[in-house]
Amino acid sequence: MADEWSLDRTEPEAVGRPRRTMSRTERARANRNRRRRRHITILSVVALVVVVVGAVFLGSRMWHGMFGTPSDYDGDGVSDIVVQVRNGDSTTAIGKTLKDGGVVATAQAFVDAAAGNSAISAIQPGFYKVRTEISAANAVTRLADPQNRVGRLVIPEGRQLDDIAEVKTGAVTEGIFSLIADATCVTLDDQQKCGVKADELKNAAGAADLAALDVPAWAVDPVTALGADHRRIEGLIAPGTWNIDPSAPAQDILATLIAASTAQYEQNGLLEAGNAENLSPYQILVVASLVQRESKPQDFAKVARVIYNRLVAPDHRRLEFDSTVNYSLDRQEVATTDADRGRNTPWNTYVREGLPATPICSPGLPAVAAAETPEQGDWLYFVTIDMQGTTLFTRDYQQHLANIELARRNGVLDSAR
């Protein structure tokens, strides 16, 4: 009976590593069992991974099918932001900028919405106010609207860094610092936010490292000579229309404008212009600023010649320009007083021989061109004689006095130059 039970019962399976006391048959059986369990475990893990991946995939498909990753937004958006369109940006590049800023859901949606839109094709580089999470069509409309362009800085010819006051009327003309500060003001979500103040720009102009301000090599020495005076960068920011980042710090804004102005000046021949008159590019810029302030466009080239003739006169004739007196006083007046003309400043050409220490304004390209290529002539004097701007030029001092008397009778001058 016991022998029959022992024949029918199932042999126990070995677990763990084979024992040294096992017979050869028992050891072989244990090894086979161990390998079988390993294979089963590996297959189980693989099956589990397949199940998990499948579940994630199907779950993702079900999620996107139900809710979706939007290819476009809808509604009025969330908040106002400012984005930049760079020079040479394609529609695709603009779309990517908008996508990165959270404005549109996809760059492709913007490209599709902008297709055939001439306003987008002709969009100018600059900074634009848009809203986050708006439709691509809405983004196209906003970028095409000139009212949404921000950071647009317009500097008229002849402006100086500081505000100036008209003596007779008291009217104040905003200087470049004030114009920049105004250009950084943007209304976001119905609240006006301004990036920098005029005083911050003034401080940066006087205190920042010249390299950090991108001052060109040909201006470093005269700029350095003026120390920490903010007027050391006068004239290095050219008039024109510029794009500035409303959120940038004062130093960066000034550096951007100086670098762009330097490129403009140099492209128009400033580096080569001084050879004929034996002047540096910086001195040519100073002459151009005097031309800008002292005359009308039709007389630019003649006034430039008067300046050069006086600079090389054998009797070391001073320029004696009222504009150089007014400059340090931050005011505008046709005729100055004896006391004003006697003030010893780095710009006053009544007490200083030669050119003023810096330009006295930002000269426009016509004035720069006149300084680069002055008209030929032997004139030493000029005076505007009527309200229409008629200006008489002469080499003879007695004739000049007669011209001044004519200007007095016409109410242009109260005293001689």
C-alpha positions in Angstrom: 0.0 0.0 0.0 2.7 2.3 0.9 4.6 1.4 -2.3 1.5 2.2 -4.5 1.1 5.6 -2.8 4.7 6.5 -3.4 4.4 5.6 -7.1 1.3 7.8 -7.6 2.3 11.0 -5.7 3.8 14.0 -7.5 7.5 14.6 -7.0 8.2 17.9 -5.1 9.8 20.6 -7.2 13.2 21.9 -6.0 13.4 25.6 -5.1 16.4 27.8 -4.7 19.9 26.9 -5.9 20.7 23.2 -6.1 22.1 21.7 -2.8 25.5 20.1 -2.8 23.9 17.0 -1.2 21.5 16.6 -4.2 22.0 13.7 -6.5 22.8 14.4 -10.1 19.2 13.7 -11.2 17.8 16.0 -8.5 20.3 18.8 -9.4 19.3 18.7 -13.1 15.6 18.8 -12.2 16.2 21.9 -10.0 18.1 23.7 -12.7 15.3 23.1 -15.2 12.7 24.4 -12.7 14.8 27.5 -12.0 15.2 28.4 -15.7 11.4 27.8 -16.3 10.6 30.3 -13.5 13.0 32.9 -14.9 11.4 32.7 -18.3 8.0 33.0 -16.8 9.0 36.1 -14.9 10.5 37.8 -17.9 7.5 37.1 -20.0 5.3 38.5 -17.3 7.2 41.7 -17.1 7.2 42.2 -20.9 3.5 41.5 -20.9 2.9 44.1 -18.2 5.0 46.7 -20.0 2.9 46.1 -23.2 -0.3 46.5 -21.3 0.9 49.8 -19.6 2.1 51.3 -22.9 -1.1 50.3 -24.6 -3.2 51.8 -21.9 -1.2 55.1 -22.0 -1.5 55.3 -25.8 -5.2 54.5 -25.8 -5.8 56.9 -22.8 -3.9 59.7 -24.7 -6.0 59.1 -27.8 -9.2 59.1 -25.8 -8.1 62.4 -24.0 -7.2 64.2 -27.1 -10.3 62.9 -28.8 -12.5 64.2 -26.0 -10.6 67.5 -25.1 -7.9 68.0 -27.7 -4.7 70.0 -27.9 -6.1 73.2 -29.6 -4.8 74.1 -33.0 -6.2 77.6 -32.4 -7.5 79.6 -29.5 -10.9 81.3 -29.2 -12.1 84.2 -27.2 -10.7 87.6 -26.1 -7.4 86.3 -24.7 -6.0 86.5 -21.2 -3.5 89.4 -20.9 -1.6 92.0 -22.9 2.0 91.4 -23.8 4.6 92.9 -26.1 6.3 90.9 -28.8 9.1 91.8 -31.2 9.2 91.4 -35.0 12.8 91.4 -36.0 14.3 92.7 -39.3 13.9 90.0 -41.9 11.4 87.8 -40.0 9.3 85.6 -42.2 5.7 84.9 -41.4 6.8 81.5 -40.0 9.3 83.2 -37.7 6.7 85.7 -36.5 4.4 82.7 -35.9 7.0 81.0 -33.8 7.5 84.2 -31.7 3.8 84.4 -31.1 3.6 80.7 -30.2 6.6 81.0 -27.8 4.9 84.0 -26.2 1.7 82.1 -25.6 -0.2 84.3 -28.1 -1.3 81.7 -30.6 -1.8 77.9 -30.1 0.5 77.0 -33.0 2.8 78.8 -35.4 1.1 77.1 -38.3 -2.3 78.5 -37.4 -0.8 82.0 -37.6 0.9 81.2 -41.0 -2.4 79.9 -42.4 -4.3 83.0 -41.1 -1.8 85.4 -42.5 -1.7 83.8 -45.9 -2.4 86.4 -48.6 -2.5 89.3 -46.0 -0.5 92.2 -47.5 -0.4 94.0 -44.2 1.5 91.1 -42.6 3.8 90.8 -45.6 4.7 94.4 -45.2 4.9 94.5 -41.4 7.8 96.6 -40.2 10.4 95.4 -37.6 9.5 96.7 -34.1 7.5 95.9 -31.0 3.8 95.2 -31.0 1.1 94.8 -28.3 -1.0 91.7 -28.5 -2.8 89.4 -26.1 -2.1 85.9 -25.0 -4.3 83.0 -26.1 -6.1 84.6 -29.0 -7.0 83.2 -32.3 -4.5 83.3 -35.1 -6.8 85.5 -37.1 -7.1 87.9 -34.1 -3.2 88.0 -33.9 -3.0 88.9 -37.6 -5.5 91.7 -37.1 -3.7 93.1 -34.1 -0.2 93.0 -35.7 -1.6 94.8 -38.8 -3.1 97.6 -36.7 -0.6 100.5 -36.5 -2.1 101.5 -33.1 -0.7 98.4 -31.6 2.9 99.2 -32.5 4.9 100.3 -29.4 8.4 101.4 -28.6 8.5 103.6 -31.7 10.8 106.5 -31.2 10.9 109.5 -33.5 13.7 112.0 -33.0 13.4 115.2 -35.1 16.5 116.7 -36.6 18.2 119.2 -34.4 17.0 117.8 -31.0 19.5 117.8 -28.1 19.6 115.3 -25.2 17.9 117.7 -22.7 14.7 119.5 -22.9 15.0 123.1 -24.0 12.8 126.1 -23.3 11.8 128.9 -25.8 12.7 132.2 -24.0 9.9 134.3 -25.5 7.0 131.8 -25.3 8.1 129.5 -22.4 7.3 126.5 -24.6 9.3 123.4 -23.8 10.7 121.2 -26.5 11.3 117.7 -25.4 14.8 116.5 -25.6 15.9 113.0 -26.7 15.9 111.6 -23.1 12.3 112.7 -22.7 11.3 111.3 -26.1 12.9 107.9 -25.3 11.1 107.8 -21.9 7.8 108.6 -23.6 8.4 105.8 -26.2 8.8 103.2 -23.4 5.3 103.9 -22.1 2.8 101.1 -23.0 -0.8 100.5 -21.9 -1.1 96.9 -20.8 -4.5 95.6 -19.5 -5.8 99.2 -19.2 -2.8 100.3 -17.1 0.0 102.5 -18.4 3.5 101.1 -17.7 6.6 103.1 -18.5 10.0 101.5 -18.9 12.5 104.2 -18.1 12.5 107.8 -17.0 14.5 110.7 -18.5 16.7 110.9 -15.4 17.6 107.3 -15.6 18.8 107.8 -19.2 20.7 110.9 -18.1 22.4 109.0 -15.4 23.3 106.1 -17.7 24.7 108.5 -20.3 27.1 110.0 -17.8 28.0 106.9 -15.7 28.0 103.9 -18.0 31.2 102.4 -19.5 31.7 103.7 -23.0 32.0 100.1 -24.4 28.7 99.3 -22.7 27.2 102.3 -24.5 28.6 101.2 -27.9 30.4 104.5 -28.3 32.4 104.3 -31.6 36.2 104.3 -31.6 36.3 107.6 -33.4 34.4 109.3 -30.5 36.0 107.7 -27.5 38.7 110.3 -26.8 36.4 113.4 -26.9 33.7 111.6 -25.0 36.1 110.5 -22.4 37.4 114.1 -22.0 34.0 115.3 -20.8 34.1 112.9 -17.8 30.8 112.0 -16.2 28.8 114.8 -17.9 25.8 113.2 -19.6 26.2 115.5 -22.6 29.3 113.6 -23.6 27.1 111.4 -25.8 25.4 114.4 -27.5 25.1 113.9 -31.2 25.8 110.2 -31.1 22.1 109.4 -31.4 21.0 110.4 -34.8 17.6 111.8 -35.7 15.1 109.4 -37.4 12.6 106.7 -36.5 13.9 103.9 -34.2 12.5 100.9 -32.5 13.3 100.5 -28.8 12.3 97.7 -26.4 10.0 99.3 -23.9 11.1 96.9 -21.2 14.9 97.4 -21.7 17.1 99.2 -19.1 18.4 102.7 -19.8 21.9 101.6 -20.7 20.8 99.0 -23.2 18.4 101.5 -24.9 21.2 104.1 -25.3 23.6 101.5 -26.6 21.1 100.2 -29.2 20.5 103.8 -30.4 24.2 104.8 -30.5 25.2 101.6 -32.4 22.4 102.0 -35.0 23.3 105.8 -35.4 27.0 105.0 -35.8 26.2 102.6 -38.6 24.1 105.2 -40.3 26.7 107.9 -40.0 29.5 105.7 -41.3 27.4 104.4 -44.2 27.0 107.9 -45.3 30.7 108.7 -45.5 31.5 110.2 -42.1 34.8 108.3 -41.7 36.2 109.7 -44.9 34.8 113.2 -44.8 37.4 114.8 -42.6 40.3 114.3 -44.9 39.7 117.4 -47.0 39.3 119.7 -44.0 41.9 117.9 -41.9 39.3 117.0 -39.2 38.3 113.8 -37.5 34.9 112.2 -38.0 33.8 113.4 -34.6 34.7 117.0 -35.5 32.7 116.7 -38.7 29.7 115.6 -36.6 30.2 118.7 -34.4 30.3 121.0 -37.5 27.1 119.3 -38.8 25.4 120.1 -35.5 26.3 123.8 -35.8 25.1 123.8 -39.4 21.8 122.2 -38.2 21.2 124.8 -35.5 22.5 127.9 -37.3 20.8 127.8 -40.7 18.0 126.6 -43.0 18.5 123.6 -45.2 19.1 125.8 -48.3 22.0 127.4 -46.6 23.6 124.3 -44.9 26.5 124.0 -47.3 27.4 127.7 -47.2 27.3 127.8 -43.4 29.6 124.8 -43.3 32.1 126.7 -45.4 31.9 129.7 -43.1 32.8 127.4 -40.2 35.7 125.9 -42.0 37.0 129.3 -43.1 36.9 130.7 -39.6 38.6 127.7 -38.1 41.6 128.2 -40.4 41.6 132.0 -40.4 45.1 133.3 -39.6 43.8 135.6 -36.8 42.3 132.5 -34.9 38.9 133.9 -35.4 36.3 132.5 -33.0 33.1 131.1 -34.3 30.9 133.2 -32.0 27.7 131.3 -32.5 24.7 132.1 -30.2 23.6 128.5 -30.5 26.7 127.3 -28.6 25.8 129.7 -25.8 22.2 128.6 -25.6 23.2 124.9 -25.6 24.6 124.8 -22.1 21.7 126.9 -20.9 19.1 124.5 -22.3 17.2 127.2 -24.0 16.6 128.6 -27.4 17.0 132.3 -28.3 18.1 134.1 -31.4 20.2 136.7 -29.7 22.0 136.2 -26.4 23.1 138.7 -23.7 26.6 139.9 -22.9 26.5 138.0 -19.7 25.5 134.7 -21.5 28.2 135.2 -24.1 30.8 135.6 -21.3 30.0 132.3 -19.6 33.0 129.9 -19.8 31.6 126.6 -20.8 33.1 123.8 -23.0 30.6 124.8 -25.7 30.6 128.6 -25.7 32.4 129.7 -29.0 32.5 133.3 -27.8 35.1 132.4 -25.2 36.5 129.2 -26.7 38.5 129.0 -29.9 37.7 126.3 -32.4 34.8 123.9 -32.1 32.6 123.2 -29.1 33.5 120.2 -27.0 30.6 118.1 -28.4 27.9 118.4 -31.0 25.2 120.7 -29.7 22.3 118.6 -31.2 21.6 115.6 -33.3 22.2 116.7 -36.9 20.2 115.3 -39.7 21.7 113.7 -42.8 21.4 116.8 -44.9 23.4 118.8 -42.3 26.0 116.0 -42.1 26.2 115.9 -45.9 26.8 119.7 -45.9 29.6 119.3 -43.3 31.1 116.6 -45.4 31.0 118.5 -48.7 30.7 122.2 -48.0 30.1 124.7 -50.7 33.2 126.5 -52.1 33.5 130.2 -51.1 35.5 132.7 -49.0 32.7 133.8 -46.6 33.4 134.6 -43.0 30.1 136.0 -41.9 26.4 135.3 -42.3 23.2 136.7 -40.8 19.5 136.0 -41.3 17.8 139.2 -42.2 14.1 138.5 -42.3 11.4 136.2 -41.0 11.4 134.2 -44.2 14.9 133.0 -43.5 16.8 135.0 -46.0 20.5 134.7 -45.1 23.3 137.0 -46.4 26.9 135.8 -46.6 30.0 138.0 -46.9 33.7 138.1 -46.3 33.8 141.8 -45.5 33.2 142.7 -41.9 31.7 146.2 -42.7 29.2 144.6 -45.1 28.4 142.1 -42.3 27.6 145.0 -39.9 25.3 146.6 -42.6 23.5 143.2 -42.9 23.1 143.0 -39.1 21.5 146.5 -39.1 19.1 145.3 -41.8 18.2 142.3 -39.6 17.6 144.6 -36.7 15.2 146.8 -38.8 13.3 143.7 -39.8 12.9 142.6 -36.2 15.1 139.5 -36.5 17.9 140.6 -34.2 18.0 142.7 -31.1 21.8 142.8 -31.0 24.8 141.9 -33.2 26.2 138.5 -33.3 
